[in-house]
Amino acid sequence: MKYYLLLLVLLLTACTSTPKSSADRESKELQAIAVTKPGSQSGEQKMALPTENNVYGLQHVLIPHWTYNSDGQFYAALQAGDTDKLKEVATKLISKEYANGIKVEPLASAVLIVFPTPEKFTECFFVLVVKKDQDFTVYTYEKTLNLEGLEEVAGVVGGWSKNKEHLNYGPRGYSSADDFVKDILSTAK
């Protein structure tokens, strides 16, 4: 029973600590930071990011936004090994050191983005953008709270829908990018 209670707490903290819509994440003071959508030559489309945690903003706001709103250009750029825009924005929002720690691995039907080790829970170890036909899905592997009795849980698999809904696929015990990719690709078919 204790295990199930801790598991429930773990899942709730991962899900409820994450804002569910862009309106929840944006406020008047956040309008100072705006980033142009990749692939937009005119710079017309801009977004505000949460300034209190720009790592979260990059991983949970911008990457899903770019994935779902660039007509495949963001995904195609990463598939081609072009990480310039991603690293440029990471440098501006976080730091050059953080941006240099981001690694991108193109896969057959997906792109894996590996981030520096997260410092706060809800920050990502990895993001996997999966392409199926002309649709995309964004999966995240997020750091979670260390709770006594749940040491085998390393993170929580989540994601973002095209409708900006945060998805929760539950806790996992692995810590490698390979295990994350195998887990997601085996269930995303």
N, C-alpha and C positions, 0 to 999 in steps of 0.2 A: 504494500500500500504506500509506504514511504517513497519507494522508487517512482510510482505512478504520479504521486503528488509533485515530486521534484521535476519529473518530466513535463507535467502540465505547466508548472511555473516556468520552466525553460522555454517551452513553446510559446507561451503567452508573452514572455519578455521579448522574444525575438520578433513576434508578430506585432504586438501592440506598441512597441517602442518605435516602430517604423511608420512614418506618416503615410496615409493611404492615397492622398491625391496631391497634385502639384499646388493646389490652393492652400493646403495645410502647410506646405513647405515654404511658401513664399510670403513675405511680408514687405511693408514699405521700405524698411531699412535694407532689405536684401537687393533692392533694385540697382544698387551700385555696381554689382558684379553681373555682367551680361556676357554671354559667350555666343558667338555666331555658330549656327548649325553647320556641320561639315557638308561640303558640297554646295553651299550657298555662296555664290559669287557676289551677290548684291549686298549681303550682310543684313537682309531684311528681317530674318527670324532670329530673335534673341530670347534668352531665358535667364531668369534670376536663380541664384543658387543660395543654399543656406550657408551663411558666412561662418557660423559657429563650427561647422565641420565640413570643410571643403573636400575631404577625402570621401565622405558619404555622398556629397553632392556630385562628385565626378562619377562614382560607382553606381549610385542608385537613381540619379536624375539624368545626368548628361548621356551616359552610355545607352540607357534605354531610349531616351529621346532621340538620339542620333540613329539608333538602330531602327526605330519605328517611323522616323520622319525624314529620312534622307533618300527614300526610294532605292534603297540598297547600296547607296554610294559609300556609306561608312563601312559596311560589311565588306564590300568589294575592295576598298582601300586596305583594310586589315588583311584580307586574304592575299593581296598583292605584296604584303610586307610594308606598306606605307603607314607608319605610326607617327608621322610628323605632327598631325593635328592633335592627336591624343596626347602626345608628350608635350607639345606646346601649351595646351590648355592645362595639363597637370603641373607644368612648371609655373604658370601664372597663378593658379589657384593654390598650390601646395608648396612645392619647392623643386628646384632642379634635381636635387638628390632623389627625391621621391619619383619624379618623372623618369630618371635614369634607371630606377629599379623596376619599372614596368616592362614586362616581357610579353610579346604577342606570338602565339603559335597558330598558324593557319592549319586547319585539319580538313578532311575530305568534305564534310558538310557542316562545318562549324569553325569558329574562331575562339581560341582560348586566350584570355587576358589574365596574366599572373601579376599580382600586385605585391609590393613590399609587405612584410608581415604586419597585419593590422594591430593597432594599438588599442582601439576601443571596440566593444561589441557592436555589431551590425556593420562594421567595416568588412570588406571582402578580402578573402585570400585570393579568390578567383572569380571571374565572370566568364560564362560560356554563352556565346551567341550562336544559336543553332538555326540553320536555314533548311526549310523543307518546302520544296516547290518554290513559290514566291513569297512565302511567309517566314517570319523570324520569331524566335522565342529567346528571351534573355533569362538565363539562370545565374544565380549567385551562390557562392559558398561563403557564409558569413561567420565571423568570430562570434562566439556566444559567451555567456557568463560561465565562470568556473564554479559549479555548485558541488558541494560535498555529496558524495555518493554517485555522482555522474561524471567521474573522471574519464570514462571511456568516450564521452561526447566531445568531439573536437570543434564541431561547427554545426551550422544549420543551413540546409539547402533552401534557398528562396528563389524569387524571381520577380519579374515585372511583366505585366500584360500590356498589350497595345493600349488598353484603356487606363493605364497608369495605376492599376491595382497591384498591391504587393501580394505575392504568392508565397505560401509556406509549405514546403515539402518535408519538413521534419529534421530532427537531429541526425548526425552521422558521426562515425568514429574515425574516419580516415583523415589524413592530413596531406596527402599527395595530390598533385594536379591530375596525375594519371587515373587515380581512383575516382576523382570527381568526374572526369570526362567519361570513364566507363560507366559509372552510375547513371549519369544523365543520358548518355546516348543509348544505353540499354532500355531505358524507360520512355524515351522521347520518340520512339519509332511509330 
